[in-house]
Amino acid sequence: MDADLYVPGDGWLHRADPRVKFALSLALLVMCLIWRNWAFMLSMLALEHILLATDRVPAERIAWVWRTLAMLITLIVVLWPIFDPSGGHEIWRWGILRLTRENLVMAAVMGLRIPALGFACFLTLFTTSQPRLIRGLVALGMPYRAGLTLATSLRYIPVFFRIFQSVSAAQRARGLDLNGRSAVGGAHNPFSALVARFKSYLPVIVAVLIRAYRMSQGVGWAMESRGLGMPGVARTYRVSLRMRPADWLLLALTVAGAIGVAAAMIMIG
């Protein structure tokens, strides 16, 4: 995993104003959350992939999103018919498990909704650098400190993940059993095995927390030395945002598309 979700590039989405990309992502999120239709979800996924492909986002990053969401998608598709036995067109039944045409279709819709929502967010995160992300949020009225906190969190989540991996590898090299088998012994209780595995990771978690604290302390000192939060000082911005004709066109297409989808929802009922 790279240390930043942003993919450097000069595509049309990279050049778009971050405020317009926020509106695009928000419109996609709302439409995918409101309309439960598998064909619509597929069309949204296709649209999002077309937008990323035309912006020349590498296929490896798109595949990384699918790999990240694969387990969650599988769980939702498998568990949905179990917890939602509704539907009048029964296909198969065994005990409390009841498969119907309706709950299978809804399982497919929910399985498609997760990547559709994910790619709606990554449209902005992949194509917006941290300075422009913060500047766009501040331009929309968010306090600068809140925007900086959000961007810093997105920046350091993969960093902490890499730290966790390196600490785990170092502890394994020193003989630490991270599977918890020695603590469980011959017991086959899944709950006991889960608790034992969690306990085996405690040394790793403690080491990661210590390194995270030291890193956050260093980042705080660096920000303080640059005058962050200094009273009586007017903040200036290195990144200036200006709406171009292409940005206004993309915003108009986003609004028109959202209105069209809402009208279609009302007509279909």
C-alpha positions, 0 to 999 in steps of 0.5 A: 500500500502506498503512503498516500491515497493520492495518485499523481497525475494530470488527468481531467479529474486531477485538474478539476476543482476539489469542490466540484469533485466533492459534489460529484462524490456526494451525488454518487453516494446519495444516489447509490444509498437511495436507489436499490436497483441492481441495474442502477448499481452496475451503471454507477460502477461502470460510470465510476470506472470510466471516470477513473480510466479516462483520468488515467488512474492506474489499473493497479489502484482500481484493483487494490480497491476491489481487493480491499472490499472483496471480503466485505462484499462476500460477507454481505452477499452470503449473509443477506439471504440468511437475515432477510428471508422475505420475498414471495417467490421461494426458490429453496428452503432448508430450516430457517434458511429461505432463499427467494428471488427477492432476497437474492436480488437484494443481496446482489444489490447490496454487494454492488452497493459497497464498491459503488460507494467506495469508488464514489469516495476514491474518485476524489481521494485518488485525484486530489492532493492533500493541499488541494483537499484541505483547501477545498474543504476550507473553501466550503466552510470547514475550519482549517484545523478540521480539514488538516486533521482529516487529511493527516488521518488519511495520510497516516492510516497506511503509514501505521499499517506498514508500521504494524506489518514491520513490527509484526515481522520483527516480533515473529523473527524474535520467536513471538507466536502471533497465532495464539496456538501455544496459549490455546493448547489443545482446545478447539473453542473458536472463542478461546482461539480468538481471545488467545490470538488477540492476546498474542498481538498485544506486544505488537499493538503496544509497540505500534502505539508507542511509535504512533505517539512518537510520530504524532509528537514529532508532527505536532512539533513540526506544525507548531514550529511553522506557526500553526494556530498562532494568534493574531496572524492571518492565514495565507494559502499556497494553493488558490482555487479558481473555478474554470469553465470545465469545472462549471460544466462538470458541476452542471452535469453532476446536478443534471444527472442527480436530478435525472436520477431523482426523476427516474426514481419518482417515475418508476415508483 
